[in-house]
Amino acid sequence: MNRRSVLIIYTGGTIGMIQNHETGALESFNFEHLLSHVPEIKQFNLQIDAMAFEHPMDSSDMTPAEWKKLVEIISENYEKYDGFVILHGTDTMAFTSSALSFMLEGLNKPVILTGSQLPIGALRTDGKSNLITAIEIAAAKKDDGTPMVSEVCVLFHDKLFRGNRVTKIDSDNFAAFDSPNYPPLATLGTEIKYNLPIIGEYKPNAVLVTHEDMDTHIIIFSLFPGLRPEIVENVLASPDLKGILFRTFGSGNAPKNERLIETLKSAVSSGKVIVNISQCLSGYVHQERYGAGIQLVDAGVVSGRDITLEAALTKLMFLFGSGLPTEKVLQRMDESLAGEVTV
Ligand code: ASP
């Protein structure tokens, strides 16, 4: 019987970093160094191959060009492997996992992103267990031979999350990620306990369709008491701007400021898409709940419901990148494309 196979793709991040003796700062190091610290993976009865970005990077330097590179690697190797593990810095991991969930349409194999808070060479590293468990999940199958998970996920510390539902919540603790509006797909203790009913359905006949163009003419702006509408006016007047993520208060509320509301209205009437997402970590945007929200409905702002900032941003990039006209983008923002929003 053929052994199951997993491809590890190393992009960089703390997991593979070592300390620069002159500056004391952590810098990316090569993949051989990383693997030499985890001889345990040889104990898996799996075919494990690895490839690395030519220049491993701090994930702060990630751009849609690197997402595209990941999509290409996965699609070129799709038939050869049962699952994929992406080693990635934690800082922008939630953006990459969200983006990949849209860029890899029809995915029916596991793509597991992981990384660590401490370098793999550190005595108390969390990198070893994250990497080992990610490999195990990438190769895991049900009794009928189908994959346990067949979606883009983030594995970190003691949980497996849906990739387009996570956000980084802690820069120090080992539990660096959470998925406030969607339960973990699996919890990791002495056993890996999969929450099967909430894991995306395996689609045996799905065909992988990759999307590589992401349109970055997007801006995120956050409300705060005292925000000056004339500054917002200047930013929203930018002719190339297509999408705006508007981070509001609570369940989707904004101040009753006529100039601000007029600015939003005129951006909408010039064909820009404005999506209301809350500054709260969890909960749902109900624009109709208060007068402070309903004025946004009247201005043409659409509700992001319970989507994360990372998923909303990459979804807009993906939809505009697909060349869709404004009405279609609006329509699809209101649908769940890859389980990123509760509709
Ligand atoms: N700055 C690092 C990165 O995102 C942090 C990490 O990996 O945890 O690449």
Boltz pocket constraint, residues with backbone or C-beta under 6 A from the ligand:
constraints:
  - pocket:
      binder: B
      contacts: [[A, 12], [A, 13], [A, 14], [A, 15], [A, 57], [A, 58], [A, 59], [A, 60], [A, 88], [A, 89], [A, 90], [A, 91], [A, 92], [A, 115], [A, 116], [A, 117]]
      max_distance: 6.0
